Amino acid sequence: MQSIFLPKTFIVYSFGGVYSGTLFHQSSSKCDGSARCHGCKDQEELSGDLCNSLIRDYCKVGNVDAAMSLLSYMEAVGLHASVASYTYLIEAHGNVGRTLEADILFQEMISFGRKPRTTVCNALLRGFLRKGLLDLASDVLVLMSDLDIQKNQETYEILLDYHANAGRLEDTWSIINEMKRKGFELNSFVYSKVIVIYQNNGMWKKAVGIVDEIRKSGISVDKHIYNSIIDTFGKYGQLPEALEVFKKMQQDGVMPDITTWNSLIQWNCKSGNLPTALELFTDMQEQGMHPDPKIFITLISSLGEQGKWDIIKKNLDSMKLRGHKNSGLVYEILVDIYGQYGQFRDAEKCISALKSAGLLPSASNFCIIANAFARQGLCEETVKVLELMEAEGIEPNLVMLNVLINAFAVAGRHLEALAIYHHIVEVGISPDVITYTTLMKAYIRAKKFHKVPEIYKEMESAGCTPDRKAREMLKSVTVVLEQRHSAI
């Protein structure tokens, strides 16, 4: 399988392995292979078994660089990591957004004659799809077939999650049908994705009606199903029904998770029901649930539009009293970006503040901060967040690039938005429904209405099923174009 990140000839096995020299930028001191280097009392060289054990331990706690220094040492002295160690390394790199290195590790593993387990392939598959690298994910599936590596339930659920969320209707049904043919269980997770499909295609009543089918099949209605139904009702403005399902969920002994709360708060904010949204936000914290910065953006955006900064400050203070001091800093940064204080209107100051507080910038935090800048139309700061993210060794994913398109769309800079779209395609990332709808929005804001149907057709040609938002935009643009045509 050929990597898109580096040419095959770049993967060399010289002294120190593929991560020596400039390819592997290690922040810590170089491993000399001694036991002391890795916290052991014995000063003798580390054995292969001990190295493999330490690699797995480092990966479990997220210390990827220490694990890689051990791999480099093993290769230097002629030892090879075990299949289990490669599995942990690939998963650990995927978890921190370092897909490039995970890809190289996978190819190195194969070159040493190690047959990957399904778990390894799943880890790489998940990493590629998380970044929207559909072609590379397809290569993994081809390799699995060539090496007779069997897909398992997790493999299908990874594929299903991606295709359903990306709006790829035909691919989603294809995965479900293959699962049925091969005798895999259609569990609550699978049914929750079926609900998402119906929801995205405007069939919300059918989405809700599938609950009867689930109960008849003997599958318990769990968190996945409840969350999908609540989100479906919320998306189509059926908020009383969403709250009823929420109550039923708790009566059935199913505890709401962050996804449940986010959905309820989001749709109440978008419908203008701010008192209910704030009540839910408070209830969530009283039940011990850690607030999600993503949903806090929705709250401060809605409250800020009405000038209710006193309520925002009250909620910030309340979160600090509940012990959310570190995440409170993230929230303060978000509030500042929205123009209240002006202290963190610079991307570098945002990231520096997080580091000073001992918070390691994660892919999630980068995306959250970039999204806040993007929604304000602050394009240069959004781009700067992307650059800082890359400097930290975190590869931009499709979510981040969609955020960048949105920043240019909000600012009315459709040419830059189009340039990001072309970049996405050129590097092998497969655009999703959000990519296309955001680009359509950019053209609408720039009053380039004739380009909108073209993007809509591209979306359909790419296998993405347009969602309700895309269909509504196309309908509005069609009316404008017809009016212009009749006026000629």
ABEGO torsion letter per residue (X at the ends): XBBAABBAAABBBBBGEAABEAABBBABBBBAGBAAAAGBABABBBBAAAAAAAAAAAAAAGBAAAAAAAAAAAAAAGBBBBAAAAAAAAAAAAAAGBAAAAAAAAAAAAAAGBBBBAAAAAAAAAAAAAAGBAAAAAAAAAAAAAAGBBBBAAAAAAAAAAAAAAGBAAAAAAAAAAAAAAGBBBBAAAAAAAAAAAAAAGBAAAAAAAAAAAAAAGBBBBAAAAAAAAAAAAAAGBAAAAAAAAAAAAAAGBBBBAAAAAAAAAAAAAAGBAAAAAAAAAAAAAAGBBBBAAAAAAAAAAAAAAGBAAAAAAAAAAAAAAGBAAAAAAAAAAAAAAGAAGAAABAAAAAAAAAAAGBBBBAAAAAAAAAAAAAAGBAAAAAAAAAAAAAAGBBBBAAAAAAAAAAAAAAGBAAAAAAAAAAAAAAGBBBBAAAAAAAAAAAAAAGBAAAAAAAAAAAAAAGBBBBAAAAAAAAAAAAAAAAAAAAX
